[in-house]
Each structure stands twice: as C-alpha cells, then as structure tokens.
C-alpha cells in the first residue's frame, strides 16, 4: 500500500492538541484514545458506537472538500471508506 501521505498526516497530527472532544457525545478524551473517521480524517469518536450514532449527520459532509482543513495542500485528496461505516 501507498504510504506517501503518511508524513503529511504525521505532521498535521503533531500540530493538534493532546485532548479532543468526541464528535458525537461531546466528552473530552486524550486524543490517543479517540478513533478518527477514515472518510474525512477530521471527525474523532470515543467509540464505534458514537461513530455509528453520528453517521446520519456526519455522512452529509464526510470527505467533502469545503470542510477539509485549510492547512493541507490543495492537491491533497481524502478517500472515502468503500465499505462505509
């Protein structure tokens, strides 16, 4: 598998705070304990259950360029998870 984007992801993650809030339940967790959406690489969840519960709302913008980070290069493309969630 291609690993060309691994350095970019690593550099971007280093800029982030050490704690984050679950996109579904709103509780704060250490970032190392959260799961990140593989479709957009932006939304973070504390559990698979929270990810599934939020999918009806999240799928509306998951992977869309207008919600991607402005810190990423213009040619950076996120790939959607082919199996969905």
N, CA, C and O of each residue as an XYZ file, in Angstrom:
340
protein
N       0.819     -1.204      0.000
C       0.000      0.000      0.000
C       0.863      1.267      0.000
O       1.991      1.280      0.492
N       0.302      2.303     -0.556
C       0.992      3.590     -0.655
C       1.110      4.238      0.722
O       0.156      4.239      1.500
N       2.265      4.777      1.011
C       2.467      5.479      2.285
C       2.907      6.923      2.052
O       3.439      7.563      2.959
N       2.689      7.435      0.852
C       3.170      8.777      0.514
C       2.548      9.881      1.365
O       3.151     10.942      1.524
N       1.364      9.656      1.910
C       0.696     10.685      2.702
C       0.983     10.538      4.197
O       0.548     11.370      4.994
N       1.704      9.497      4.579
C       1.951      9.228      5.993
C       2.664     10.396      6.679
O       2.288     10.775      7.789
N       3.677     10.969      6.045
C       4.402     12.093      6.631
C       3.500     13.312      6.808
O       3.588     14.017      7.813
N       2.636     13.556      5.826
C       1.720     14.696      5.915
C       0.750     14.515      7.080
O       0.511     15.447      7.846
N       0.198     13.318      7.207
C      -0.713     13.044      8.321
C       0.008     13.192      9.654
O      -0.531     13.766     10.600
N       1.225     12.673      9.722
C       2.003     12.739     10.963
C       2.285     14.185     11.349
O       2.128     14.560     12.511
N       2.699     14.994     10.387
C       2.991     16.409     10.652
C       1.733     17.151     11.082
O       1.780     17.985     11.986
N       0.625     16.854     10.447
C      -0.633     17.526     10.795
C      -1.078     17.144     12.200
O      -1.555     17.999     12.946
N      -0.930     15.870     12.575
C      -1.351     15.421     13.899
C      -0.483     16.023     15.004
O      -0.969     16.241     16.114
N       0.789     16.294     14.721
C       1.677     16.873     15.731
C       1.249     18.279     16.116
O       1.538     18.735     17.222
N       0.559     18.975     15.207
C       0.096     20.336     15.469
C      -1.137     20.357     16.377
O      -1.484     21.404     16.924
N      -1.788     19.225     16.535
C      -3.045     19.164     17.270
C      -2.838     19.073     18.776
O      -1.802     18.609     19.253
N      -3.832     19.519     19.502
C      -3.799     19.437     20.961
C      -3.807     17.974     21.403
O      -4.189     17.093     20.633
N      -3.394     17.722     22.618
C      -3.313     16.358     23.139
C      -4.669     15.802     23.571
O      -4.806     14.597     23.783
N      -5.659     16.661     23.702
C      -7.007     16.213     24.049
C      -7.974     16.687     22.968
O      -7.726     17.674     22.277
N      -9.075     15.964     22.842
C     -10.088     16.329     21.846
C     -11.454     15.903     22.366
O     -11.567     15.209     23.377
N     -12.474     16.328     21.662
C     -13.849     16.047     22.052
C     -14.471     15.098     21.036
O     -14.330     15.278     19.827
N     -15.157     14.088     21.548
C     -15.853     13.137     20.687
C     -16.888     13.903     19.860
O     -17.651     14.708     20.394
N     -16.901     13.645     18.563
C     -17.792     14.331     17.627
C     -19.263     14.021     17.902
O     -20.146     14.755     17.458
N     -19.525     12.945     18.628
C     -20.908     12.542     18.901
C     -21.361     12.934     20.311
O     -22.302     13.712     20.468
N     -20.701     12.404     21.319
C     -21.181     12.608     22.694
C     -20.663     13.894     23.339
O     -21.202     14.337     24.353
N     -19.630     14.490     22.762
C     -19.122     15.754     23.275
C     -18.215     15.648     24.490
O     -17.816     16.667     25.052
N     -17.885     14.432     24.902
C     -16.991     14.258     26.050
C     -15.539     14.413     25.621
O     -15.172     14.098     24.489
N     -14.726     14.900     26.539
C     -13.308     15.131     26.270
C     -12.499     13.872     26.590
O     -12.709     13.224     27.616
N     -11.564     13.539     25.683
C     -10.711     12.367     25.828
C      -9.299     12.710     25.385
O      -9.106     13.639     24.601
N      -8.308     11.972     25.874
C      -6.966     12.111     25.305
C      -7.052     11.723     23.827
O      -7.673     10.717     23.485
N      -6.445     12.498     22.973
C      -6.536     12.249     21.532
C      -6.081     10.830     21.165
O      -6.582     10.251     20.201
N      -5.138     10.271     21.927
C      -4.639      8.928     21.635
C      -5.703      7.852     21.837
O      -5.547      6.737     21.339
N      -6.776      8.160     22.553
C      -7.840      7.191     22.796
C      -8.993      7.315     21.806
O      -9.900      6.482     21.813
N      -8.977      8.328     20.963
C     -10.073      8.553     20.027
C      -9.823      7.857     18.694
O      -8.681      7.647     18.287
N     -10.906      7.508     18.034
C     -10.857      6.915     16.698
C     -11.176      8.022     15.703
O     -12.057      8.846     15.948
N     -10.467      8.045     14.589
C     -10.688      9.087     13.595
C     -11.444      8.514     12.400
O     -11.190      7.382     11.988
N     -12.357      9.279     11.853
C     -13.130      8.857     10.690
C     -12.178      8.643      9.517
O     -11.378      9.524      9.200
N     -12.255      7.495      8.878
C     -11.365      7.202      7.750
C     -11.852      7.850      6.460
O     -11.122      7.877      5.469
N     -13.072      8.370      6.461
C     -13.595      9.029      5.271
C     -13.074     10.444      5.122
O     -12.716     10.857      4.019
N     -13.025     11.193      6.214
C     -12.605     12.596      6.139
C     -11.354     12.878      6.961
O     -10.727     13.923      6.788
N     -10.986     11.970      7.845
C      -9.825     12.139      8.713
C      -9.948     13.375      9.609
O      -8.938     13.913     10.064
N     -11.167     13.822      9.860
C     -11.376     15.025     10.662
C     -12.167     14.717     11.936
O     -11.769     15.130     13.025
N     -13.269     14.005     11.808
C     -14.129     13.717     12.958
C     -13.484     12.644     13.827
O     -12.956     11.652     13.323
N     -13.535     12.859     15.143
C     -12.956     11.920     16.100
C     -14.046     11.419     17.027
O     -14.922     12.172     17.453
N     -13.974     10.122     17.331
C     -15.000      9.481     18.150
C     -14.369      8.673     19.270
O     -13.264      8.149     19.131
N     -15.091      8.579     20.387
C     -14.586      7.815     21.532
C     -14.853      6.326     21.372
O     -14.194      5.508     22.014
N     -15.811      5.963     20.524
C     -16.150      4.554     20.341
C     -16.796      4.340     18.978
O     -17.231      5.286     18.320
N     -16.849      3.093     18.575
C     -17.526      2.740     17.327
C     -19.018      3.062     17.436
O     -19.654      3.437     16.451
N     -19.565      2.914     18.634
C     -20.984      3.210     18.849
C     -21.279      4.690     18.589
O     -22.284      5.026     17.963
N     -20.395      5.574     19.076
C     -20.583      7.010     18.829
C     -20.435      7.316     17.336
O     -21.181      8.129     16.789
N     -19.480      6.669     16.688
C     -19.292      6.893     15.252
C     -20.549      6.481     14.487
O     -21.004      7.209     13.605
N     -21.104      5.334     14.815
C     -22.318      4.861     14.144
C     -23.504      5.785     14.448
O     -24.301      6.082     13.558
N     -23.621      6.229     15.679
C     -24.731      7.098     16.067
C     -24.681      8.440     15.335
O     -25.726      9.026     15.050
N     -23.489      8.927     15.032
C     -23.318     10.229     14.386
C     -23.347     10.147     12.862
O     -23.409     11.178     12.194
N     -23.302      8.951     12.309
C     -23.151      8.798     10.859
C     -24.255      9.475     10.059
O     -23.975     10.030      8.996
N     -25.500      9.450     10.530
C     -26.585     10.069      9.763
C     -26.340     11.563      9.539
O     -26.730     12.102      8.503
N     -25.703     12.232     10.492
C     -25.356     13.654     10.331
C     -24.010     13.809      9.627
O     -23.873     14.627      8.718
N     -23.029     13.032     10.043
C     -21.663     13.179      9.545
C     -21.524     12.847      8.064
O     -20.707     13.456      7.373
N     -22.306     11.893      7.565
C     -22.162     11.467      6.168
C     -22.490     12.589      5.181
O     -22.089     12.526      4.019
N     -23.212     13.609      5.633
C     -23.582     14.715      4.756
C     -22.376     15.536      4.316
O     -22.392     16.143      3.245
N     -21.327     15.557      5.142
C     -20.148     16.337      4.773
C     -18.847     15.543      4.810
O     -17.786     16.103      4.532
N     -18.897     14.277      5.139
C     -17.697     13.453      5.233
C     -16.971     13.392      3.898
O     -17.521     12.919      2.903
N     -15.733     13.871      3.882
C     -14.915     13.819      2.677
C     -15.122     14.967      1.704
O     -14.447     15.023      0.676
N     -16.035     15.882      1.997
C     -16.274     16.993      1.085
C     -15.165     18.043      1.215
O     -14.785     18.400      2.330
N     -14.645     18.541      0.092
C     -13.515     19.489      0.122
C     -13.778     20.757      0.917
O     -12.847     21.303      1.510
N     -15.018     21.246      0.950
C     -15.293     22.502      1.633
C     -15.145     22.418      3.149
O     -15.064     23.456      3.805
N     -15.105     21.223      3.726
C     -14.932     21.102      5.163
C     -13.541     20.598      5.542
O     -13.268     20.394      6.725
N     -12.672     20.397      4.583
C     -11.319     19.927      4.870
C     -10.466     21.061      5.428
O     -10.750     22.236      5.198
N      -9.443     20.704      6.146
C      -8.553     21.680      6.752
C      -7.878     22.546      5.704
O      -7.455     22.049      4.660
N      -7.776     23.840      5.979
C      -7.113     24.757      5.061
C      -5.588     24.624      5.137
O      -4.880     25.167      4.288
N      -5.077     23.908      6.145
C      -3.633     23.721      6.286
C      -3.076     22.688      5.323
O      -1.861     22.603      5.141
N      -3.950     21.902      4.703
C      -3.490     20.861      3.797
C      -3.311     21.425      2.393
O      -4.008     22.368      2.018
N      -2.391     20.868      1.612
C      -2.185     21.342      0.242
C      -3.450     21.166     -0.597
O      -4.270     20.292     -0.315
N      -3.605     21.993     -1.621
C      -4.795     21.963     -2.460
C      -4.957     20.624     -3.183
O      -6.078     20.218     -3.491
N      -3.853     19.941     -3.454
C      -3.945     18.676     -4.185
C      -4.132     17.464     -3.268
O      -4.149     16.329     -3.742
N      -4.274     17.696     -1.964
C      -4.473     16.609     -1.011
C      -5.892     16.077     -1.154
O      -6.854     16.840     -1.072
N      -6.026     14.772     -1.369
C      -7.337     14.176     -1.595
C      -7.600     13.104     -0.549
O      -6.783     12.205     -0.350
N      -8.745     13.203      0.116
C      -9.157     12.182      1.062
C      -9.953     11.128      0.305
O     -10.720     11.458     -0.599
N      -9.778      9.894      0.661
C     -10.535      8.820      0.021
C     -11.594      8.327      0.974
O     -11.358      8.187      2.174
N     -12.759      8.066      0.429
C     -13.856      7.551      1.242
C     -13.635      6.072      1.515
O     -13.016      5.363      0.721
N     -14.145      5.625      2.640
C     -14.085      4.222      3.009
C     -15.076      3.476      2.139
O     -16.274      3.734      2.252
N     -14.639      2.553      1.265
C     -15.542      1.901      0.327
C     -16.639      1.058      0.988
O     -17.699      0.872      0.389
N     -16.421      0.556      2.177
C     -17.440     -0.228      2.855
C     -18.385      0.630      3.679
O     -19.301      0.103      4.310
N     -18.182      1.942      3.687
C     -18.991      2.810      4.544
C     -18.543      2.646      5.970
O     -17.345      2.510      6.222
N     -19.465      2.653      6.916
C     -19.100      2.505      8.321
C     -19.541      1.200      8.766
O     -19.342      0.844      9.928
